[in-house]
């Protein structure tokens, strides 16, 4: 793995609603400042990032900048291709703009890849050489560490695990296809299915947050629904495991909140489906970095 950089490093976590700028030194976050993403495109946001970066750094000499992009990116050309729910962010040369504005080399990864790097270096993935990080938030994407390296694939599009078809002709996914894993095992998919079922039972939870909360309180219907989600997740993870022979699968947001209420059923399904030689040594874990994941992911990109 990469060694900590010897002078301050800047991490920039770009989200659809918030942007975080953090300064790191010797693998420790020294300070973070966040602001709401400014509507209207990247220009004012980039200026604000540069302004905050300079304020946080003071007189220190910046070594590198790592950027976690909350949307599709082109790491080879240093472009942020878009930001969900924000107009005007089209093919933004963010790497060049921040490097020029702050006087240090910069690099960018999408948020799934960045989170995979962060959990691998500092969280639940430490010590593994082959792992997948599943975002498991509003959508379902993956970052892959294979043979001790980030794997991007042809045209940097590897990791779209949420769009494997697990039910041909099934529920409509946001991508326009039917039967994608994301349509059943993601925040949006869960909310959509709950809305459909509430037509018959209006007492059901509204979204994944409420579903997990009720399950933690012992609500039998919510626990059963989480069990259904676990089966779909296990489908996707088993496909990854048979294809990549992973050591660890690390799941984010919803799995962190639900813990073993969700993960134990996933593990049980994998026990049934996977060959013993594939299942042996495969750990399914929640992400370990908690609220620090976003800042740490941007820093981890700088370490690449």
C-alpha positions as CSV (number, residue, x, y, z in Angstrom):
1,X,0.0,0.0,0.0
2,X,1.0,3.6,-0.4
3,X,2.8,5.4,2.4
4,X,1.4,8.5,4.0
5,X,2.5,11.7,2.2
6,X,5.0,13.8,4.1
7,X,3.4,17.2,3.7
8,X,-0.3,18.3,3.9
9,X,-2.7,16.7,1.4
10,X,-6.1,18.1,0.4
11,X,-9.2,15.9,0.0
12,X,-12.2,17.1,-1.9
13,X,-15.4,15.1,-1.7
14,X,-17.9,16.3,-4.3
15,X,-21.6,15.4,-3.6
16,X,-24.8,16.4,-5.2
17,X,-25.8,18.5,-2.2
18,X,-22.6,19.2,-0.3
19,X,-18.9,19.5,-0.9
20,X,-16.3,18.8,1.7
21,X,-12.7,20.0,1.8
22,X,-10.3,18.4,4.2
23,X,-6.6,18.7,5.1
24,X,-4.6,15.6,6.0
25,X,-1.2,15.1,7.4
26,X,0.4,11.7,8.1
27,X,-2.9,9.9,7.6
28,X,-4.7,12.1,10.0
29,X,-7.5,14.6,9.1
30,X,-6.5,17.9,10.6
31,X,-9.6,19.9,9.6
32,X,-12.6,19.7,7.4
33,X,-15.0,22.4,6.0
34,X,-18.2,21.7,4.2
35,X,-20.5,23.8,2.1
36,X,-23.7,23.3,0.2
37,X,-23.1,22.8,-3.5
38,X,-23.7,26.1,-5.3
39,X,-26.4,25.8,-8.0
40,X,-25.5,26.9,-11.5
41,X,-22.5,24.8,-12.4
42,X,-18.9,24.2,-11.3
43,X,-17.3,27.7,-11.6
44,X,-18.3,29.1,-8.2
45,X,-17.9,25.7,-6.6
46,X,-14.3,25.4,-7.8
47,X,-13.5,28.9,-6.7
48,X,-15.0,28.1,-3.2
49,X,-12.9,24.9,-3.0
50,X,-9.7,26.7,-3.8
51,X,-10.6,29.5,-1.3
52,X,-11.3,27.0,1.5
53,X,-8.2,25.0,0.6
54,X,-5.9,28.0,0.9
55,X,-7.5,29.0,4.2
56,X,-7.1,25.5,5.7
57,X,-3.5,25.1,4.5
58,X,-2.3,28.5,5.6
59,X,1.5,28.7,4.9
60,X,1.9,24.9,4.5
61,X,3.1,23.5,1.2
62,X,0.5,21.3,-0.4
63,X,1.7,17.9,-1.6
64,X,-1.3,16.4,-3.5
65,X,-5.0,16.8,-4.0
66,X,-7.4,13.8,-4.0
67,X,-10.9,14.2,-5.4
68,X,-13.9,11.8,-4.8
69,X,-16.5,12.6,-7.5
70,X,-20.1,11.8,-6.6
71,X,-20.9,11.0,-10.2
72,X,-19.2,9.5,-13.3
73,X,-15.6,10.5,-13.8
74,X,-12.8,10.0,-16.3
75,X,-9.7,9.6,-14.1
76,X,-7.3,9.4,-17.1
77,X,-8.4,12.8,-18.4
78,X,-9.1,14.2,-15.0
79,X,-12.8,15.0,-15.8
80,X,-15.8,15.0,-13.6
81,X,-18.4,14.1,-16.2
82,X,-21.6,15.0,-14.2
83,X,-23.0,15.5,-10.7
84,X,-26.4,13.9,-9.8
85,X,-29.2,16.4,-9.5
86,X,-26.9,19.4,-10.4
87,X,-27.0,21.0,-13.9
88,X,-24.0,22.3,-15.7
89,X,-21.4,19.8,-14.5
90,X,-20.6,18.4,-17.8
91,X,-17.0,17.2,-18.6
92,X,-15.5,19.5,-15.9
93,X,-11.7,19.4,-16.0
94,X,-11.6,19.4,-12.2
95,X,-8.2,17.9,-11.9
96,X,-6.5,20.6,-13.9
97,X,-8.6,23.4,-12.4
98,X,-7.8,22.5,-8.8
99,X,-4.2,21.7,-9.6
100,X,-3.8,25.1,-11.1
101,X,-5.7,26.9,-8.3
102,X,-3.9,25.2,-5.4
103,X,-0.5,24.5,-7.0
104,X,-0.3,20.8,-6.5
105,X,-0.9,17.6,-8.6
106,X,-4.5,16.2,-8.3
107,X,-6.3,13.0,-9.2
108,X,-9.9,11.9,-9.2
109,X,-12.0,8.7,-8.8
110,X,-15.7,8.1,-8.6
111,X,-17.1,7.8,-5.1
112,X,-17.4,4.0,-5.2
113,X,-13.8,3.6,-6.2
114,X,-12.7,6.2,-3.7
115,X,-14.6,4.5,-0.9
116,X,-13.2,1.2,-1.8
117,X,-9.7,2.7,-1.5
118,X,-10.5,4.2,1.8
119,X,-12.0,1.1,3.4
120,X,-9.1,-0.9,2.0
121,X,-6.4,1.3,3.4
122,X,-8.0,2.4,6.7
123,X,-11.2,0.5,7.3
124,X,-12.8,-2.9,7.0
125,X,-10.7,-3.9,4.0
126,X,-7.2,-3.6,5.6
127,X,-5.0,-6.6,4.9
128,X,-7.1,-7.9,1.9
129,X,-5.9,-8.0,-1.7
130,X,-9.2,-8.8,-3.3
131,X,-12.4,-7.0,-2.2
132,X,-15.5,-5.2,-3.3
133,X,-17.0,-2.2,-1.7
134,X,-20.7,-1.8,-2.3
135,X,-22.1,1.7,-1.9
136,X,-25.6,0.4,-1.0
137,X,-27.2,3.9,-0.6
138,X,-29.7,5.5,-2.9
139,X,-28.1,3.4,-5.7
140,X,-25.9,0.3,-5.7
141,X,-22.4,0.6,-7.2
142,X,-19.1,-1.1,-6.4
143,X,-15.4,-0.3,-6.2
144,X,-13.1,-3.2,-6.8
145,X,-9.6,-3.9,-5.3
146,X,-8.1,-6.8,-7.2
147,X,-4.6,-8.3,-6.6
148,X,-3.9,-5.3,-4.4
149,X,-4.8,-2.6,-7.0
150,X,-7.9,-0.5,-7.8
151,X,-9.6,-2.1,-10.9
152,X,-11.3,0.3,-13.2
153,X,-11.9,-1.9,-16.2
154,X,-12.2,-0.9,-19.9
155,X,-13.2,2.8,-20.2
156,X,-13.1,3.0,-16.4
157,X,-16.7,1.6,-16.0
158,X,-16.0,-1.5,-13.8
159,X,-18.2,-1.9,-10.7
160,X,-21.7,-1.3,-12.0
161,X,-22.9,-4.2,-9.9
162,X,-26.3,-2.7,-9.4
163,X,-27.1,-3.2,-13.1
164,X,-26.6,-7.0,-13.3
165,X,-30.0,-8.5,-14.2
166,X,-31.2,-10.8,-11.5
167,X,-34.8,-11.0,-12.5
168,X,-35.3,-10.8,-16.3
169,X,-38.4,-8.8,-17.0
170,X,-38.6,-7.7,-13.4
171,X,-39.0,-4.3,-11.7
172,X,-38.1,-1.2,-13.7
173,X,-34.7,0.2,-12.7
174,X,-33.7,3.9,-13.0
175,X,-31.3,3.0,-15.8
176,X,-34.3,1.9,-18.0
177,X,-33.7,-1.8,-17.8
178,X,-36.0,-4.3,-16.0
179,X,-34.8,-6.7,-13.2
180,X,-31.6,-5.0,-12.2
181,X,-30.2,-5.7,-8.7
182,X,-30.5,-2.0,-7.9
183,X,-34.2,-2.1,-8.4
184,X,-34.5,-4.5,-5.4
185,X,-31.5,-3.7,-3.2
186,X,-30.9,0.0,-3.0
187,X,-32.5,3.0,-1.2
188,X,-34.5,3.9,-4.3
189,X,-35.5,0.3,-5.0
190,X,-36.5,-0.3,-1.4
191,X,-38.6,2.9,-1.3
192,X,-40.3,2.0,-4.7
193,X,-41.3,-1.5,-3.5
194,X,-42.5,-0.2,-0.2
195,X,-44.7,2.4,-2.0
196,X,-46.2,-0.3,-4.1
197,X,-47.0,-2.5,-1.1
198,X,-48.4,0.5,0.9
199,X,-51.3,0.5,-1.6
200,X,-52.5,-2.6,0.3
201,X,-51.0,-1.8,3.7
202,X,-50.6,2.0,4.4
203,X,-48.8,1.2,7.7
204,X,-45.6,0.0,6.0
205,X,-42.4,2.1,6.3
206,X,-41.8,4.8,3.8
207,X,-38.1,4.3,3.0
208,X,-35.0,2.3,3.9
209,X,-34.2,4.5,7.0
210,X,-37.7,3.8,8.5
211,X,-37.5,0.2,7.5
212,X,-34.2,-0.4,9.3
213,X,-35.5,1.5,12.4
214,X,-38.6,-0.6,12.6
215,X,-36.6,-3.8,12.1
216,X,-34.3,-2.8,15.0
217,X,-37.4,-2.4,17.1
218,X,-38.4,-5.9,16.3
219,X,-41.2,-5.3,13.8
220,X,-41.8,-8.6,12.1
221,X,-43.0,-7.2,8.8
222,X,-39.9,-5.0,8.5
223,X,-37.6,-7.9,9.4
224,X,-39.2,-10.0,6.7
225,X,-38.8,-7.3,4.2
226,X,-35.1,-6.9,5.1
227,X,-34.8,-10.6,4.6
228,X,-36.1,-10.3,1.1
229,X,-33.5,-7.5,0.4
230,X,-30.8,-9.8,1.8
231,X,-31.7,-12.5,-0.7
232,X,-31.4,-10.1,-3.6
233,X,-28.1,-8.8,-2.3
234,X,-26.8,-12.3,-1.9
235,X,-27.6,-12.9,-5.6
236,X,-25.4,-10.1,-6.6
237,X,-22.6,-10.9,-4.1
238,X,-22.6,-14.6,-5.2
239,X,-22.1,-13.5,-8.8
240,X,-19.2,-11.3,-7.7
241,X,-17.7,-14.1,-5.6
242,X,-17.9,-16.7,-8.3
243,X,-16.4,-14.3,-10.8
244,X,-13.7,-12.7,-8.7
245,X,-13.0,-15.1,-5.8
246,X,-13.0,-12.2,-3.3
247,X,-11.8,-12.2,0.3
248,X,-14.1,-9.4,1.5
249,X,-17.3,-7.7,0.5
250,X,-17.8,-4.4,2.4
251,X,-21.2,-2.7,2.3
252,X,-22.0,0.9,2.9
253,X,-24.8,3.1,4.2
254,X,-27.9,0.9,4.6
255,X,-25.9,-2.1,5.7
256,X,-24.0,-0.1,8.2
257,X,-27.3,1.1,9.7
258,X,-29.0,-2.4,9.6
259,X,-25.9,-4.4,10.7
260,X,-26.4,-8.1,11.3
261,X,-30.2,-7.8,10.8
262,X,-29.4,-7.6,7.1
263,X,-25.9,-9.1,6.9
264,X,-26.6,-12.4,8.7
265,X,-29.3,-13.3,6.2
266,X,-26.9,-12.4,3.4
267,X,-24.2,-14.6,4.9
268,X,-26.7,-17.5,5.3
269,X,-27.7,-17.3,1.7
270,X,-24.1,-17.3,0.6
271,X,-23.5,-20.4,2.7
272,X,-26.2,-22.1,0.7
273,X,-25.3,-20.9,-2.8
274,X,-21.5,-20.7,-3.0
275,X,-19.1,-23.6,-3.4
276,X,-17.3,-24.2,-0.1
277,X,-14.0,-23.4,-1.8
278,X,-15.4,-20.0,-2.9
279,X,-17.3,-19.3,0.4
280,X,-14.3,-20.2,2.6
281,X,-12.5,-17.0,3.7
282,X,-15.1,-14.7,2.1
283,X,-16.1,-12.1,4.8
284,X,-19.2,-9.9,4.3
285,X,-18.8,-6.8,6.5
286,X,-20.2,-3.3,7.1
287,X,-18.1,-0.3,6.2
288,X,-16.0,0.7,9.2
289,X,-15.2,4.4,8.6
290,X,-18.6,5.7,9.4
291,X,-19.0,9.5,9.1
292,X,-15.4,9.8,8.1
293,X,-15.7,7.8,4.9
294,X,-16.3,10.7,2.6
295,X,-13.3,12.7,3.7
296,X,-11.1,9.6,4.0
297,X,-12.1,8.5,0.5
298,X,-10.8,11.7,-1.0
299,X,-7.6,11.4,0.9
300,X,-7.2,7.8,-0.2
301,X,-7.4,8.9,-3.9
302,X,-4.4,11.2,-3.3
303,X,-2.4,8.3,-2.0
304,X,-2.8,6.4,-5.2
